[in-house]
Amino acid sequence: MRRILCTSLAAMALVSNAASARAQSDYDRDYEADSSFSTKQTIAAGGTVHVQNLNGSIDVVASDNGSTTISAIKQWRRGDPSMVRILLEPGNNGVTVCALWGEEKDCNDRGSHSHHHDNDRHNDVSVRFTVHVAKGVKVDLNTVNGSVEVEGATAAVDAETVNGRVRVATLGGPVNARTVNGDVRASIEHLVKSDEPLELSTTNGSVQLEAPADLSADVDAETTNGSIETDFPLTISKGLVGRHVHATVGQGGRRVELHTTNGSVRLRKLG
Protein backbone atom coordinates (compact mmCIF):
# COMPACT_ATOMS: atom_id res chain seq x y z
CA MET A 1 0.00 0.00 0.00
CA ARG A 2 1.29 3.43 -0.88
CA ARG A 3 2.72 5.30 2.06
CA ILE A 4 1.98 9.00 2.21
CA LEU A 5 4.45 10.83 4.38
CA CYS A 6 2.68 14.17 4.12
CA THR A 7 -0.68 15.25 2.76
CA SER A 8 -0.34 19.00 3.01
CA LEU A 9 0.18 20.75 -0.30
CA ALA A 10 0.44 24.49 -0.49
CA ALA A 11 -0.69 26.35 -3.56
CA MET A 12 1.74 25.89 -6.40
CA ALA A 13 3.67 28.91 -7.55
CA LEU A 14 2.70 30.01 -11.01
CA VAL A 15 5.10 28.78 -13.64
CA SER A 16 6.66 31.74 -15.35
CA ASN A 17 6.89 32.02 -19.09
CA ALA A 18 4.21 29.37 -19.60
CA ALA A 19 2.93 31.09 -22.70
CA SER A 20 6.46 31.29 -24.09
CA ALA A 21 7.08 27.59 -23.47
CA ARG A 22 3.85 26.67 -25.21
CA ALA A 23 4.80 28.86 -28.15
CA GLN A 24 8.03 26.95 -28.51
CA SER A 25 6.31 23.57 -28.62
CA ASP A 26 3.20 24.32 -30.68
CA TYR A 27 4.14 23.99 -34.32
CA ASP A 28 1.17 25.19 -36.39
CA ARG A 29 0.33 26.59 -39.78
CA ASP A 30 0.96 30.19 -38.68
CA TYR A 31 4.69 29.53 -38.61
CA GLU A 32 7.22 29.07 -41.36
CA ALA A 33 9.61 26.15 -41.04
CA ASP A 34 12.98 24.92 -42.30
CA SER A 35 13.84 21.26 -41.76
CA SER A 36 17.02 21.16 -43.83
CA PHE A 37 19.38 19.94 -41.07
CA SER A 38 19.90 16.22 -40.51
CA THR A 39 22.99 14.20 -39.73
CA LYS A 40 23.61 10.47 -39.31
CA GLN A 41 26.44 9.48 -36.99
CA THR A 42 28.05 6.21 -35.91
CA ILE A 43 28.73 6.52 -32.18
CA ALA A 44 30.05 3.52 -30.28
CA ALA A 45 28.33 2.28 -27.13
CA GLY A 46 29.59 4.38 -24.23
CA GLY A 47 29.90 7.47 -26.41
CA THR A 48 27.72 10.56 -25.99
CA VAL A 49 25.51 12.69 -28.20
CA HIS A 50 25.34 16.26 -26.88
CA VAL A 51 22.50 18.55 -28.00
CA GLN A 52 22.47 22.23 -26.99
CA ASN A 53 19.53 24.50 -27.69
CA LEU A 54 18.19 27.85 -26.49
CA ASN A 55 14.62 28.27 -27.75
CA GLY A 56 12.86 25.03 -28.54
CA SER A 57 12.39 21.44 -27.46
CA ILE A 58 14.59 18.35 -27.64
CA ASP A 59 13.05 14.92 -28.25
CA VAL A 60 14.92 11.60 -28.09
CA VAL A 61 13.64 8.22 -29.28
CA ALA A 62 15.32 4.86 -29.84
CA SER A 63 17.07 4.27 -33.15
CA ASP A 64 15.95 1.24 -35.17
CA ASN A 65 19.50 0.66 -36.42
CA GLY A 66 23.07 1.09 -35.22
CA SER A 67 23.29 4.78 -36.11
CA THR A 68 22.39 7.91 -34.20
CA THR A 69 20.50 10.52 -36.22
CA ILE A 70 20.01 14.15 -35.20
CA SER A 71 17.60 16.41 -37.09
CA ALA A 72 16.50 19.99 -36.47
CA ILE A 73 13.52 22.07 -37.54
CA LYS A 74 13.69 25.87 -37.38
CA GLN A 75 10.35 27.58 -36.91
CA TRP A 76 9.49 31.27 -36.92
CA ARG A 77 6.73 33.78 -37.49
CA ARG A 78 8.45 37.16 -37.66
CA GLY A 79 12.08 36.28 -36.96
CA ASP A 80 15.09 35.86 -39.20
CA PRO A 81 16.05 32.18 -39.54
CA SER A 82 19.42 33.11 -41.04
CA MET A 83 20.43 34.40 -37.59
CA VAL A 84 20.18 30.86 -36.22
CA ARG A 85 22.65 28.20 -37.37
CA ILE A 86 22.89 24.50 -36.58
CA LEU A 87 26.47 23.36 -35.98
CA LEU A 88 27.90 19.84 -35.77
CA GLU A 89 31.14 19.37 -33.81
CA PRO A 90 32.62 15.83 -33.88
CA GLY A 91 34.45 14.67 -30.76
CA ASN A 92 36.70 11.84 -29.69
CA ASN A 93 33.87 9.92 -28.09
CA GLY A 94 30.70 11.26 -29.68
CA VAL A 95 29.31 14.41 -31.27
CA THR A 96 27.91 17.78 -30.24
CA VAL A 97 25.11 19.51 -32.15
CA CYS A 98 24.05 23.00 -31.15
CA ALA A 99 21.83 25.85 -32.27
CA LEU A 100 23.74 29.14 -32.49
CA TRP A 101 22.10 32.57 -32.41
CA GLY A 102 23.64 35.70 -33.92
CA GLU A 103 27.36 36.13 -33.33
CA GLU A 104 28.01 32.83 -31.59
CA LYS A 105 30.83 30.99 -33.35
CA ASP A 106 30.86 27.50 -31.85
CA CYS A 107 29.05 25.33 -29.32
CA ASN A 108 31.26 26.53 -26.46
CA ASP A 109 30.26 30.10 -27.34
CA ARG A 110 26.55 29.32 -27.15
CA GLY A 111 24.55 31.82 -25.11
CA SER A 112 27.35 34.34 -24.59
CA HIS A 113 26.50 36.90 -27.25
CA SER A 114 23.46 36.95 -29.46
CA HIS A 115 20.51 36.96 -27.11
CA HIS A 116 21.85 40.12 -25.44
CA HIS A 117 21.68 42.18 -28.63
CA ASP A 118 18.68 44.46 -29.13
CA ASN A 119 18.13 43.39 -32.72
CA ASP A 120 17.90 39.72 -31.66
CA ARG A 121 15.34 40.18 -28.89
CA HIS A 122 12.50 40.14 -31.41
CA ASN A 123 13.82 37.08 -33.22
CA ASP A 124 11.23 34.42 -32.45
CA VAL A 125 13.05 31.58 -34.21
CA SER A 126 12.86 28.32 -32.30
CA VAL A 127 14.59 25.03 -33.04
CA ARG A 128 13.15 21.60 -32.41
CA PHE A 129 15.73 18.81 -32.22
CA THR A 130 14.88 15.14 -32.68
CA VAL A 131 17.46 12.48 -31.87
CA HIS A 132 17.20 8.80 -32.79
CA VAL A 133 19.77 7.37 -30.38
CA ALA A 134 21.54 4.06 -30.90
CA LYS A 135 21.75 1.43 -28.20
CA GLY A 136 24.34 2.13 -25.51
CA VAL A 137 24.85 5.79 -26.47
CA LYS A 138 24.57 8.37 -23.70
CA VAL A 139 22.57 11.58 -24.19
CA ASP A 140 23.41 15.02 -22.81
CA LEU A 141 20.63 17.52 -23.56
CA ASN A 142 20.31 21.20 -22.72
CA THR A 143 17.80 23.90 -23.66
CA VAL A 144 16.35 27.01 -22.00
CA ASN A 145 12.82 27.57 -23.32
CA GLY A 146 11.33 24.22 -24.23
CA SER A 147 10.66 20.71 -23.04
CA VAL A 148 13.03 17.74 -23.02
CA GLU A 149 11.51 14.33 -23.75
CA VAL A 150 13.51 11.07 -23.79
CA GLU A 151 12.05 7.67 -24.57
CA GLY A 152 13.86 4.41 -25.31
CA ALA A 153 17.30 5.40 -24.05
CA THR A 154 19.53 2.54 -22.87
CA ALA A 155 22.41 4.45 -21.26
CA ALA A 156 22.99 7.51 -19.08
CA VAL A 157 20.73 10.52 -19.58
CA ASP A 158 21.55 14.10 -18.59
CA ALA A 159 18.67 16.46 -19.42
CA GLU A 160 18.21 20.10 -18.48
CA THR A 161 15.92 23.03 -19.30
CA VAL A 162 14.74 26.18 -17.54
CA ASN A 163 11.19 26.75 -18.78
CA GLY A 164 9.66 23.41 -19.64
CA ARG A 165 9.09 19.89 -18.42
CA VAL A 166 11.59 17.03 -18.47
CA ARG A 167 10.42 13.47 -19.04
CA VAL A 168 12.77 10.50 -19.32
CA ALA A 169 12.04 6.83 -19.97
CA THR A 170 15.13 4.65 -20.09
CA LEU A 171 15.99 0.97 -19.90
CA GLY A 172 19.11 1.49 -17.82
CA GLY A 173 20.00 4.94 -16.57
CA PRO A 174 21.40 6.62 -14.60
CA VAL A 175 19.39 9.84 -14.99
CA ASN A 176 20.17 13.45 -14.10
CA ALA A 177 17.17 15.67 -14.97
CA ARG A 178 16.65 19.32 -14.02
CA THR A 179 14.35 22.25 -14.73
CA VAL A 180 13.18 25.40 -12.96
CA ASN A 181 9.62 25.82 -14.21
CA GLY A 182 8.07 22.46 -14.98
CA ASP A 183 7.61 18.87 -13.84
CA VAL A 184 10.40 16.30 -13.86
CA ARG A 185 9.54 12.65 -14.38
CA ALA A 186 11.82 9.67 -14.91
CA SER A 187 11.00 6.00 -15.45
CA ILE A 188 13.88 3.53 -15.26
CA GLU A 189 13.06 -0.06 -16.19
CA HIS A 190 16.31 -1.64 -15.05
CA LEU A 191 18.99 0.18 -13.08
CA VAL A 192 22.46 -0.72 -14.27
CA LYS A 193 25.11 -0.98 -11.58
CA SER A 194 26.81 2.36 -11.20
CA ASP A 195 28.17 4.72 -8.57
CA GLU A 196 26.53 7.64 -10.37
CA PRO A 197 23.57 9.11 -8.45
CA LEU A 198 20.03 9.59 -9.75
CA GLU A 199 19.10 13.26 -9.49
CA LEU A 200 15.73 14.83 -10.33
CA SER A 201 15.08 18.46 -9.44
CA THR A 202 12.83 21.42 -10.17
CA THR A 203 11.68 24.58 -8.42
CA ASN A 204 8.11 25.00 -9.63
CA GLY A 205 6.73 21.57 -10.39
CA SER A 206 6.49 18.00 -9.20
CA VAL A 207 9.21 15.33 -9.21
CA GLN A 208 8.48 11.67 -9.84
CA LEU A 209 10.80 8.68 -10.12
CA GLU A 210 9.49 5.28 -11.23
CA ALA A 211 12.02 2.60 -10.29
CA PRO A 212 12.22 -1.22 -10.35
CA ALA A 213 10.79 -3.14 -7.40
CA ASP A 214 14.28 -4.32 -6.40
CA LEU A 215 15.56 -0.76 -5.89
CA SER A 216 18.23 -0.38 -3.21
CA ALA A 217 19.18 3.23 -2.58
CA ASP A 218 19.92 6.00 -0.13
CA VAL A 219 17.16 8.53 -0.78
CA ASP A 220 17.21 12.25 -0.11
CA ALA A 221 13.74 13.70 -0.83
CA GLU A 222 12.83 17.33 -0.22
CA THR A 223 9.97 19.76 -0.84
CA THR A 224 8.96 23.06 0.72
CA ASN A 225 5.35 23.34 -0.44
CA GLY A 226 4.13 19.86 -1.20
CA SER A 227 4.03 16.22 -0.14
CA ILE A 228 6.40 13.28 -0.24
CA GLU A 229 4.91 9.94 -1.30
CA THR A 230 6.49 6.53 -1.76
CA ASP A 231 5.50 3.03 -2.84
CA PHE A 232 8.66 1.65 -1.22
CA PRO A 233 9.15 0.92 2.50
CA LEU A 234 11.53 3.54 3.87
CA THR A 235 13.93 3.30 6.77
CA ILE A 236 14.19 6.94 7.79
CA SER A 237 17.55 7.95 9.20
CA LYS A 238 16.84 11.64 9.78
CA GLY A 239 14.76 14.54 8.60
CA LEU A 240 11.34 16.06 9.11
CA VAL A 241 8.84 13.57 7.75
CA GLY A 242 6.96 15.06 4.82
CA ARG A 243 9.37 17.91 4.18
CA HIS A 244 12.94 16.67 3.96
CA VAL A 245 13.64 12.98 4.37
CA HIS A 246 16.88 10.99 4.45
CA ALA A 247 15.98 7.32 4.14
CA THR A 248 17.11 3.90 2.93
CA VAL A 249 15.29 1.72 0.43
CA GLY A 250 16.22 -1.96 0.49
CA GLN A 251 19.89 -2.42 1.29
CA GLY A 252 20.77 1.17 0.39
CA GLY A 253 23.76 2.11 -1.72
CA ARG A 254 23.05 4.21 -4.78
CA ARG A 255 22.24 7.85 -4.01
CA VAL A 256 18.84 9.13 -5.15
CA GLU A 257 18.15 12.88 -4.95
CA LEU A 258 14.55 14.09 -5.45
CA HIS A 259 14.13 17.81 -4.87
CA THR A 260 11.52 20.50 -5.51
CA THR A 261 10.33 23.70 -3.84
CA ASN A 262 6.74 24.09 -5.00
CA GLY A 263 5.37 20.64 -5.75
CA SER A 264 5.17 17.02 -4.69
CA VAL A 265 7.84 14.33 -4.63
CA ARG A 266 6.81 10.81 -5.60
CA LEU A 267 8.83 7.58 -5.59
CA ARG A 268 6.85 4.97 -7.50
CA LYS A 269 7.39 1.23 -7.97
CA LEU A 270 7.25 -0.11 -11.51
CA GLY A 271 5.13 -3.15 -12.25
Number of C-alpha atoms within 10 A of each C-alpha: 7 12 12 14 15 14 12 13 15 13 10 15 14 11 16 14 14 16 9 14 23 16 17 23 19 10 15 10 8 9 13 15 18 12 12 10 14 15 12 12 16 14 22 17 16 13 18 23 24 18 23 24 27 23 25 28 26 26 18 22 17 18 16 11 11 16 17 22 20 21 18 21 17 24 24 19 15 12 17 14 20 10 15 20 17 21 16 17 12 12 11 8 12 20 18 17 23 25 27 24 26 19 16 19 14 16 19 11 13 20 18 12 14 19 18 11 11 9 10 16 11 12 19 17 25 27 31 23 24 20 23 23 30 26 21 18 22 25 24 16 26 23 25 20 26 31 29 27 20 24 18 18 26 25 24 22 24 18 26 26 27 22 25 32 26 28 20 25 22 23 17 20 27 24 26 20 26 28 26 22 26 27 25 31 21 25 22 21 18 18 18 14 10 10 10 14 17 20 19 27 28 27 23 24 26 27 29 23 24 18 21 15 15 14 17 19 19 23 23 19 27 27 24 17 19 24 24 27 20 18 17 20 13 16 16 16 10 11 14 11 16 22 20 18 22 19 20 22 19 16 12 15 16 19 16 24 19 27 26 25 21 24 27 31 28 20 19 18 17 15 8
